[in-house]
Amino acid sequence: MEITQLIGYLLAVLVGVSLGLIGSGGSILTVPILVYIMAVEPVLATAYSLFIVGSTALVGGIQNALLKKVDFKTVLIFGIPSIGAVYLTRAFLVPFIPEVLFTIGDFSFTKPIALMLLFAVVMIMASVSMIKPSKVKSDENVSINYNLPMIFLEGTVVGVLTGLVGAGGGFLIIPALVLLAKMPMKLAVGTSLFIIAAKSLIGFLGDLKGTQAIDWHLLFYFTLASIIGIFIGIFLSKKIDGNKLKTGFGWFVLLMGIYIILKELVL
C-alpha cells in the first residue's frame, strides 16, 4: 500500500468522526480526500462519496435509533423527495452535463472543474452555518411541529445538491429540522443520519448504470475506516462540547473551500 493511500484511509476515519460528533461534514471531507489524496477523478469521487457517507451514516443512524434519537416520521417526510431528487440527479442530470462547458483561450472549463467549484461553494456555505453561534436550545421536551411544505421543499433542494456534488447535506438538514420542525438538536442529528444514509445510498444506485469502473476495493476499505470513525465520534460526543468542535471544524472547512477554488482556477 502506498503512503498516500494509507494517509487517505487514516483521513477516512475523520469522515466518520465528523458524522458521529456533529451529524454532518462527512462528505465535505470525503470528496477532497478522494480527489487530492486518493487520485480519484472528481465526477467519480462524488459517486464514491455517496456510498461512503451513506454507509457510514446508516451505521450511525442505527446507533442513534437504538438510543431512541431518531424520528422516523420526519425521515419519511424529508427523505422521500430528497431520495427522488438525488437519484434523478445522478442518473440523468450529471450525465447530461457536457464534459467541456466553455473555453477561454487555452483554458477549458470542464465538468470536473465545475463540480469541484460547486463543491467548494457548498463547503463555504457549510462553514458559515458551522461557525455562526447556534441559537437553538437543546430542550429535549419540545414538541415537534411539522411544517410539511417547507420540509418537503428543503428535502428536494438538498437531494439535488447531494446528487450534484456528493454531499450528504447534514449541514442543511439539521438546521431545517431544528427550525422547521422545532426538533431538539440531538434528535435532529440522529434523524439527519438516517436521511443522509437513505438518499446517499439510493443516489449511488444512479451511478451503477454508468460506464465508469468502480474500485470496490478502495470503496470497501475507505468505508470501513469511516465506520470505525463514526463509533469514535459517537463516543467522543459524550465527552466533547459539540458547539466548540463545530465552530473549529467550520473554520477548517472554510479554508478547504477557499483552497479548492484556488487550486482549480489559479494553482
SELO-93212 format. One record per residue (C-alpha): residue number from 1; residue in three letters; chain; x, y, z. Coordinates in steps of 0.2 Angstrom, whole numbers, plus 5000, padded with zeros to 4 digits. Layout:
REM residues N
<atom n="NUM" res="ala" chain="A" c1="X" c2="Y" c3="Z"/>
...
This chain:
REM residues 267
<atom n="1" res="met" chain="A" c1="5000" c2="5000" c3="5000"/>
<atom n="2" res="glu" chain="A" c1="5007" c2="5017" c3="4995"/>
<atom n="3" res="ile" chain="A" c1="5009" c2="5030" c3="5008"/>
<atom n="4" res="thr" chain="A" c1="4997" c2="5042" c3="5000"/>
<atom n="5" res="gln" chain="A" c1="4983" c2="5028" c3="5001"/>
<atom n="6" res="leu" chain="A" c1="4987" c2="5025" c3="5019"/>
<atom n="7" res="ile" chain="A" c1="4985" c2="5044" c3="5023"/>
<atom n="8" res="gly" chain="A" c1="4969" c2="5043" c3="5014"/>
<atom n="9" res="tyr" chain="A" c1="4962" c2="5029" c3="5024"/>
<atom n="10" res="leu" chain="A" c1="4968" c2="5037" c3="5040"/>
<atom n="11" res="leu" chain="A" c1="4959" c2="5053" c3="5035"/>
<atom n="12" res="ala" chain="A" c1="4944" c2="5042" c3="5031"/>
<atom n="13" res="val" chain="A" c1="4942" c2="5039" c3="5050"/>
<atom n="14" res="leu" chain="A" c1="4940" c2="5058" c3="5052"/>
<atom n="15" res="val" chain="A" c1="4925" c2="5057" c3="5040"/>
<atom n="16" res="gly" chain="A" c1="4916" c2="5046" c3="5052"/>
<atom n="17" res="val" chain="A" c1="4922" c2="5055" c3="5067"/>
<atom n="18" res="ser" chain="A" c1="4914" c2="5071" c3="5060"/>
<atom n="19" res="leu" chain="A" c1="4897" c2="5062" c3="5056"/>
<atom n="20" res="gly" chain="A" c1="4897" c2="5055" c3="5074"/>
<atom n="21" res="leu" chain="A" c1="4901" c2="5071" c3="5083"/>
<atom n="22" res="ile" chain="A" c1="4890" c2="5084" c3="5073"/>
<atom n="23" res="gly" chain="A" c1="4880" c2="5074" c3="5061"/>
<atom n="24" res="ser" chain="A" c1="4887" c2="5082" c3="5046"/>
<atom n="25" res="gly" chain="A" c1="4903" c2="5086" c3="5037"/>
<atom n="26" res="gly" chain="A" c1="4907" c2="5069" c3="5031"/>
<atom n="27" res="ser" chain="A" c1="4906" c2="5072" c3="5013"/>
<atom n="28" res="ile" chain="A" c1="4914" c2="5089" c3="5014"/>
<atom n="29" res="leu" chain="A" c1="4930" c2="5079" c3="5019"/>
<atom n="30" res="thr" chain="A" c1="4927" c2="5064" c3="5008"/>
<atom n="31" res="val" chain="A" c1="4927" c2="5072" c3="4991"/>
<atom n="32" res="pro" chain="A" c1="4943" c2="5082" c3="4993"/>
<atom n="33" res="ile" chain="A" c1="4952" c2="5066" c3="5001"/>
<atom n="34" res="leu" chain="A" c1="4947" c2="5055" c3="4986"/>
<atom n="35" res="val" chain="A" c1="4952" c2="5068" c3="4973"/>
<atom n="36" res="tyr" chain="A" c1="4968" c2="5076" c3="4980"/>
<atom n="37" res="ile" chain="A" c1="4975" c2="5061" c3="4990"/>
<atom n="38" res="met" chain="A" c1="4967" c2="5045" c3="4983"/>
<atom n="39" res="ala" chain="A" c1="4968" c2="5052" c3="4965"/>
<atom n="40" res="val" chain="A" c1="4950" c2="5048" c3="4960"/>
<atom n="41" res="glu" chain="A" c1="4943" c2="5058" c3="4946"/>
<atom n="42" res="pro" chain="A" c1="4931" c2="5072" c3="4953"/>
<atom n="43" res="val" chain="A" c1="4915" c2="5065" c3="4945"/>
<atom n="44" res="leu" chain="A" c1="4918" c2="5048" c3="4951"/>
<atom n="45" res="ala" chain="A" c1="4923" c2="5054" c3="4968"/>
<atom n="46" res="thr" chain="A" c1="4906" c2="5062" c3="4970"/>
<atom n="47" res="ala" chain="A" c1="4898" c2="5045" c3="4967"/>
<atom n="48" res="tyr" chain="A" c1="4911" c2="5036" c3="4979"/>
<atom n="49" res="ser" chain="A" c1="4906" c2="5049" c3="4992"/>
<atom n="50" res="leu" chain="A" c1="4888" c2="5045" c3="4991"/>
<atom n="51" res="phe" chain="A" c1="4892" c2="5026" c3="4995"/>
<atom n="52" res="ile" chain="A" c1="4905" c2="5030" c3="5009"/>
<atom n="53" res="val" chain="A" c1="4895" c2="5043" c3="5018"/>
<atom n="54" res="gly" chain="A" c1="4878" c2="5034" c3="5015"/>
<atom n="55" res="ser" chain="A" c1="4885" c2="5018" c3="5023"/>
<atom n="56" res="thr" chain="A" c1="4893" c2="5027" c3="5037"/>
<atom n="57" res="ala" chain="A" c1="4878" c2="5037" c3="5041"/>
<atom n="58" res="leu" chain="A" c1="4867" c2="5021" c3="5041"/>
<atom n="59" res="val" chain="A" c1="4878" c2="5014" c3="5055"/>
<atom n="60" res="gly" chain="A" c1="4877" c2="5030" c3="5065"/>
<atom n="61" res="gly" chain="A" c1="4858" c2="5031" c3="5062"/>
<atom n="62" res="ile" chain="A" c1="4856" c2="5013" c3="5068"/>
<atom n="63" res="gln" chain="A" c1="4866" c2="5018" c3="5084"/>
<atom n="64" res="asn" chain="A" c1="4855" c2="5033" c3="5087"/>
<atom n="65" res="ala" chain="A" c1="4839" c2="5023" c3="5084"/>
<atom n="66" res="leu" chain="A" c1="4844" c2="5011" c3="5097"/>
<atom n="67" res="leu" chain="A" c1="4846" c2="5026" c3="5109"/>
<atom n="68" res="lys" chain="A" c1="4828" c2="5032" c3="5103"/>
<atom n="69" res="lys" chain="A" c1="4836" c2="5048" c3="5095"/>
<atom n="70" res="val" chain="A" c1="4828" c2="5046" c3="5078"/>
<atom n="71" res="asp" chain="A" c1="4811" c2="5052" c3="5072"/>
<atom n="72" res="phe" chain="A" c1="4806" c2="5041" c3="5058"/>
<atom n="73" res="lys" chain="A" c1="4791" c2="5051" c3="5053"/>
<atom n="74" res="thr" chain="A" c1="4802" c2="5065" c3="5048"/>
<atom n="75" res="val" chain="A" c1="4814" c2="5053" c3="5039"/>
<atom n="76" res="leu" chain="A" c1="4799" c2="5049" c3="5028"/>
<atom n="77" res="ile" chain="A" c1="4793" c2="5067" c3="5025"/>
<atom n="78" res="phe" chain="A" c1="4811" c2="5074" c3="5022"/>
<atom n="79" res="gly" chain="A" c1="4818" c2="5058" c3="5014"/>
<atom n="80" res="ile" chain="A" c1="4805" c2="5054" c3="5000"/>
<atom n="81" res="pro" chain="A" c1="4808" c2="5070" c3="4990"/>
<atom n="82" res="ser" chain="A" c1="4826" c2="5070" c3="4994"/>
<atom n="83" res="ile" chain="A" c1="4829" c2="5052" c3="4988"/>
<atom n="84" res="gly" chain="A" c1="4819" c2="5055" c3="4972"/>
<atom n="85" res="ala" chain="A" c1="4829" c2="5071" c3="4968"/>
<atom n="86" res="val" chain="A" c1="4846" c2="5063" c3="4972"/>
<atom n="87" res="tyr" chain="A" c1="4843" c2="5048" c3="4961"/>
<atom n="88" res="leu" chain="A" c1="4836" c2="5058" c3="4946"/>
<atom n="89" res="thr" chain="A" c1="4851" c2="5070" c3="4948"/>
<atom n="90" res="arg" chain="A" c1="4864" c2="5056" c3="4947"/>
<atom n="91" res="ala" chain="A" c1="4855" c2="5045" c3="4934"/>
<atom n="92" res="phe" chain="A" c1="4851" c2="5059" c3="4922"/>
<atom n="93" res="leu" chain="A" c1="4857" c2="5077" c3="4926"/>
<atom n="94" res="val" chain="A" c1="4875" c2="5073" c3="4930"/>
<atom n="95" res="pro" chain="A" c1="4877" c2="5063" c3="4914"/>
<atom n="96" res="phe" chain="A" c1="4868" c2="5076" c3="4904"/>
<atom n="97" res="ile" chain="A" c1="4881" c2="5090" c3="4909"/>
<atom n="98" res="pro" chain="A" c1="4894" c2="5091" c3="4894"/>
<atom n="99" res="glu" chain="A" c1="4912" c2="5087" c3="4898"/>
<atom n="100" res="val" chain="A" c1="4918" c2="5105" c3="4892"/>
<atom n="101" res="leu" chain="A" c1="4906" c2="5119" c3="4897"/>
<atom n="102" res="phe" chain="A" c1="4916" c2="5133" c3="4889"/>
<atom n="103" res="thr" chain="A" c1="4933" c2="5138" c3="4883"/>
<atom n="104" res="ile" chain="A" c1="4943" c2="5154" c3="4885"/>
<atom n="105" res="gly" chain="A" c1="4959" c2="5154" c3="4876"/>
<atom n="106" res="asp" chain="A" c1="4969" c2="5139" c3="4882"/>
<atom n="107" res="phe" chain="A" c1="4958" c2="5137" c3="4897"/>
<atom n="108" res="ser" chain="A" c1="4944" c2="5124" c3="4896"/>
<atom n="109" res="phe" chain="A" c1="4930" c2="5125" c3="4910"/>
<atom n="110" res="thr" chain="A" c1="4926" c2="5106" c3="4911"/>
<atom n="111" res="lys" chain="A" c1="4913" c2="5096" c3="4921"/>
<atom n="112" res="pro" chain="A" c1="4926" c2="5090" c3="4934"/>
<atom n="113" res="ile" chain="A" c1="4931" c2="5108" c3="4937"/>
<atom n="114" res="ala" chain="A" c1="4913" c2="5114" c3="4938"/>
<atom n="115" res="leu" chain="A" c1="4908" c2="5101" c3="4951"/>
<atom n="116" res="met" chain="A" c1="4924" c2="5104" c3="4962"/>
<atom n="117" res="leu" chain="A" c1="4920" c2="5123" c3="4962"/>
<atom n="118" res="leu" chain="A" c1="4901" c2="5120" c3="4966"/>
<atom n="119" res="phe" chain="A" c1="4908" c2="5108" c3="4980"/>
<atom n="120" res="ala" chain="A" c1="4919" c2="5122" c3="4986"/>
<atom n="121" res="val" chain="A" c1="4904" c2="5134" c3="4987"/>
<atom n="122" res="val" chain="A" c1="4894" c2="5121" c3="4996"/>
<atom n="123" res="met" chain="A" c1="4909" c2="5119" c3="5008"/>
<atom n="124" res="ile" chain="A" c1="4909" c2="5138" c3="5011"/>
<atom n="125" res="met" chain="A" c1="4891" c2="5138" c3="5014"/>
<atom n="126" res="ala" chain="A" c1="4893" c2="5124" c3="5027"/>
<atom n="127" res="ser" chain="A" c1="4907" c2="5133" c3="5036"/>
<atom n="128" res="val" chain="A" c1="4896" c2="5148" c3="5038"/>
<atom n="129" res="ser" chain="A" c1="4882" c2="5138" c3="5046"/>
<atom n="130" res="met" chain="A" c1="4895" c2="5129" c3="5057"/>
<atom n="131" res="ile" chain="A" c1="4905" c2="5145" c3="5063"/>
<atom n="132" res="lys" chain="A" c1="4889" c2="5155" c3="5067"/>
<atom n="133" res="pro" chain="A" c1="4884" c2="5153" c3="5086"/>
<atom n="134" res="ser" chain="A" c1="4869" c2="5141" c3="5087"/>
<atom n="135" res="lys" chain="A" c1="4853" c2="5150" c3="5093"/>
<atom n="136" res="val" chain="A" c1="4845" c2="5133" c3="5096"/>
<atom n="137" res="lys" chain="A" c1="4840" c2="5127" c3="5113"/>
<atom n="138" res="ser" chain="A" c1="4843" c2="5109" c3="5117"/>
<atom n="139" res="asp" chain="A" c1="4826" c2="5106" c3="5126"/>
<atom n="140" res="glu" chain="A" c1="4823" c2="5088" c3="5124"/>
<atom n="141" res="asn" chain="A" c1="4804" c2="5091" c3="5129"/>
<atom n="142" res="val" chain="A" c1="4800" c2="5102" c3="5114"/>
<atom n="143" res="ser" chain="A" c1="4785" c2="5095" c3="5104"/>
<atom n="144" res="ile" chain="A" c1="4789" c2="5093" c3="5086"/>
<atom n="145" res="asn" chain="A" c1="4779" c2="5104" c3="5074"/>
<atom n="146" res="tyr" chain="A" c1="4779" c2="5099" c3="5056"/>
<atom n="147" res="asn" chain="A" c1="4779" c2="5112" c3="5043"/>
<atom n="148" res="leu" chain="A" c1="4776" c2="5099" c3="5029"/>
<atom n="149" res="pro" chain="A" c1="4778" c2="5110" c3="5013"/>
<atom n="150" res="met" chain="A" c1="4794" c2="5118" c3="5019"/>
<atom n="151" res="ile" chain="A" c1="4801" c2="5101" c3="5024"/>
<atom n="152" res="phe" chain="A" c1="4796" c2="5094" c3="5008"/>
<atom n="153" res="leu" chain="A" c1="4804" c2="5108" c3="4998"/>
<atom n="154" res="glu" chain="A" c1="4820" c2="5108" c3="5008"/>
<atom n="155" res="gly" chain="A" c1="4821" c2="5089" c3="5005"/>
<atom n="156" res="thr" chain="A" c1="4820" c2="5091" c3="4987"/>
<atom n="157" res="val" chain="A" c1="4834" c2="5105" c3="4986"/>
<atom n="158" res="val" chain="A" c1="4845" c2="5095" c3="4997"/>
<atom n="159" res="gly" chain="A" c1="4843" c2="5080" c3="4986"/>
<atom n="160" res="val" chain="A" c1="4848" c2="5089" c3="4970"/>
<atom n="161" res="leu" chain="A" c1="4863" c2="5096" c3="4979"/>
<atom n="162" res="thr" chain="A" c1="4868" c2="5079" c3="4985"/>
<atom n="163" res="gly" chain="A" c1="4866" c2="5072" c3="4968"/>
<atom n="164" res="leu" chain="A" c1="4877" c2="5085" c3="4960"/>
<atom n="165" res="val" chain="A" c1="4892" c2="5086" c3="4972"/>
<atom n="166" res="gly" chain="A" c1="4890" c2="5070" c3="4983"/>
<atom n="167" res="ala" chain="A" c1="4887" c2="5080" c3="4999"/>
<atom n="168" res="gly" chain="A" c1="4876" c2="5072" c3="5012"/>
<atom n="169" res="gly" chain="A" c1="4869" c2="5089" c3="5016"/>
<atom n="170" res="gly" chain="A" c1="4869" c2="5087" c3="5035"/>
<atom n="171" res="phe" chain="A" c1="4873" c2="5105" c3="5037"/>
<atom n="172" res="leu" chain="A" c1="4857" c2="5109" c3="5028"/>
<atom n="173" res="ile" chain="A" c1="4846" c2="5095" c3="5035"/>
<atom n="174" res="ile" chain="A" c1="4850" c2="5098" c3="5054"/>
<atom n="175" res="pro" chain="A" c1="4845" c2="5117" c3="5054"/>
<atom n="176" res="ala" chain="A" c1="4830" c2="5113" c3="5043"/>
<atom n="177" res="leu" chain="A" c1="4824" c2="5100" c3="5056"/>
<atom n="178" res="val" chain="A" c1="4828" c2="5111" c3="5071"/>
<atom n="179" res="leu" chain="A" c1="4820" c2="5127" c3="5063"/>
<atom n="180" res="leu" chain="A" c1="4805" c2="5120" c3="5053"/>
<atom n="181" res="ala" chain="A" c1="4800" c2="5105" c3="5064"/>
<atom n="182" res="lys" chain="A" c1="4806" c2="5113" c3="5080"/>
<atom n="183" res="met" chain="A" c1="4816" c2="5097" c3="5084"/>
<atom n="184" res="pro" chain="A" c1="4828" c2="5096" c3="5098"/>
<atom n="185" res="met" chain="A" c1="4846" c2="5096" c3="5092"/>
<atom n="186" res="lys" chain="A" c1="4851" c2="5078" c3="5097"/>
<atom n="187" res="leu" chain="A" c1="4835" c2="5071" c3="5089"/>
<atom n="188" res="ala" chain="A" c1="4839" c2="5081" c3="5073"/>
<atom n="189" res="val" chain="A" c1="4857" c2="5074" c3="5072"/>
<atom n="190" res="gly" chain="A" c1="4851" c2="5056" c3="5073"/>
<atom n="191" res="thr" chain="A" c1="4836" c2="5059" c3="5061"/>
<atom n="192" res="ser" chain="A" c1="4848" c2="5068" c3="5049"/>
<atom n="193" res="leu" chain="A" c1="4860" c2="5052" c3="5049"/>
<atom n="194" res="phe" chain="A" c1="4845" c2="5041" c3="5043"/>
<atom n="195" res="ile" chain="A" c1="4840" c2="5054" c3="5029"/>
<atom n="196" res="ile" chain="A" c1="4858" c2="5055" c3="5023"/>
<atom n="197" res="ala" chain="A" c1="4860" c2="5036" c3="5023"/>
<atom n="198" res="ala" chain="A" c1="4844" c2="5033" c3="5013"/>
<atom n="199" res="lys" chain="A" c1="4847" c2="5047" c3="5000"/>
<atom n="200" res="ser" chain="A" c1="4865" c2="5044" c3="4998"/>
<atom n="201" res="leu" chain="A" c1="4864" c2="5025" c3="4995"/>
<atom n="202" res="ile" chain="A" c1="4850" c2="5027" c3="4983"/>
<atom n="203" res="gly" chain="A" c1="4858" c2="5041" c3="4974"/>
<atom n="204" res="phe" chain="A" c1="4874" c2="5029" c3="4972"/>
<atom n="205" res="leu" chain="A" c1="4862" c2="5017" c3="4963"/>
<atom n="206" res="gly" chain="A" c1="4860" c2="5030" c3="4949"/>
<atom n="207" res="asp" chain="A" c1="4879" c2="5029" c3="4946"/>
<atom n="208" res="leu" chain="A" c1="4879" c2="5010" c3="4944"/>
<atom n="209" res="lys" chain="A" c1="4871" c2="5012" c3="4927"/>
<atom n="210" res="gly" chain="A" c1="4886" c2="5022" c3="4921"/>
<atom n="211" res="thr" chain="A" c1="4901" c2="5017" c3="4911"/>
<atom n="212" res="gln" chain="A" c1="4915" c2="5021" c3="4924"/>
<atom n="213" res="ala" chain="A" c1="4923" c2="5007" c3="4933"/>
<atom n="214" res="ile" chain="A" c1="4921" c2="5007" c3="4952"/>
<atom n="215" res="asp" chain="A" c1="4935" c2="5002" c3="4963"/>
<atom n="216" res="trp" chain="A" c1="4926" c2="4992" c3="4975"/>
<atom n="217" res="his" chain="A" c1="4942" c2="4988" c3="4985"/>
<atom n="218" res="leu" chain="A" c1="4945" c2="5006" c3="4988"/>
<atom n="219" res="leu" chain="A" c1="4927" c2="5009" c3="4992"/>
<atom n="220" res="phe" chain="A" c1="4927" c2="4995" c3="5005"/>
<atom n="221" res="tyr" chain="A" c1="4942" c2="5000" c3="5015"/>
<atom n="222" res="phe" chain="A" c1="4938" c2="5018" c3="5014"/>
<atom n="223" res="thr" chain="A" c1="4920" c2="5015" c3="5021"/>
<atom n="224" res="leu" chain="A" c1="4927" c2="5003" c3="5034"/>
<atom n="225" res="ala" chain="A" c1="4939" c2="5016" c3="5040"/>
<atom n="226" res="ser" chain="A" c1="4924" c2="5029" c3="5040"/>
<atom n="227" res="ile" chain="A" c1="4913" c2="5017" c3="5050"/>
<atom n="228" res="ile" chain="A" c1="4926" c2="5015" c3="5063"/>
<atom n="229" res="gly" chain="A" c1="4927" c2="5034" c3="5064"/>
<atom n="230" res="ile" chain="A" c1="4908" c2="5036" c3="5067"/>
<atom n="231" res="phe" chain="A" c1="4909" c2="5025" c3="5083"/>
<atom n="232" res="ile" chain="A" c1="4924" c2="5035" c3="5089"/>
<atom n="233" res="gly" chain="A" c1="4913" c2="5051" c3="5085"/>
<atom n="234" res="ile" chain="A" c1="4898" c2="5045" c3="5094"/>
<atom n="235" res="phe" chain="A" c1="4909" c2="5040" c3="5109"/>
<atom n="236" res="leu" chain="A" c1="4918" c2="5057" c3="5109"/>
<atom n="237" res="ser" chain="A" c1="4901" c2="5067" c3="5108"/>
<atom n="238" res="lys" chain="A" c1="4898" c2="5062" c3="5126"/>
<atom n="239" res="lys" chain="A" c1="4914" c2="5070" c3="5131"/>
<atom n="240" res="ile" chain="A" c1="4917" c2="5085" c3="5120"/>
<atom n="241" res="asp" chain="A" c1="4907" c2="5101" c3="5119"/>
<atom n="242" res="gly" chain="A" c1="4899" c2="5099" c3="5102"/>
<atom n="243" res="asn" chain="A" c1="4897" c2="5118" c3="5099"/>
<atom n="244" res="lys" chain="A" c1="4915" c2="5122" c3="5101"/>
<atom n="245" res="leu" chain="A" c1="4920" c2="5107" c3="5090"/>
<atom n="246" res="lys" chain="A" c1="4908" c2="5113" c3="5077"/>
<atom n="247" res="thr" chain="A" c1="4915" c2="5130" c3="5076"/>
<atom n="248" res="gly" chain="A" c1="4933" c2="5124" c3="5074"/>
<atom n="249" res="phe" chain="A" c1="4928" c2="5112" c3="5061"/>
<atom n="250" res="gly" chain="A" c1="4919" c2="5126" c3="5052"/>
<atom n="251" res="trp" chain="A" c1="4934" c2="5136" c3="5051"/>
<atom n="252" res="phe" chain="A" c1="4944" c2="5121" c3="5044"/>
<atom n="253" res="val" chain="A" c1="4930" c2="5118" c3="5031"/>
<atom n="254" res="leu" chain="A" c1="4931" c2="5137" c3="5026"/>
<atom n="255" res="leu" chain="A" c1="4949" c2="5136" c3="5022"/>
<atom n="256" res="met" chain="A" c1="4947" c2="5120" c3="5012"/>
<atom n="257" res="gly" chain="A" c1="4934" c2="5128" c3="5002"/>
<atom n="258" res="ile" chain="A" c1="4945" c2="5143" c3="4998"/>
<atom n="259" res="tyr" chain="A" c1="4959" c2="5131" c3="4994"/>
<atom n="260" res="ile" chain="A" c1="4949" c2="5121" c3="4981"/>
<atom n="261" res="ile" chain="A" c1="4944" c2="5137" c3="4972"/>
<atom n="262" res="leu" chain="A" c1="4962" c2="5142" c3="4971"/>
<atom n="263" res="lys" chain="A" c1="4968" c2="5125" c3="4966"/>
<atom n="264" res="glu" chain="A" c1="4955" c2="5123" c3="4952"/>
<atom n="265" res="leu" chain="A" c1="4956" c2="5141" c3="4945"/>
<atom n="266" res="val" chain="A" c1="4974" c2="5148" c3="4949"/>
<atom n="267" res="leu" chain="A" c1="4986" c2="5135" c3="4956"/>
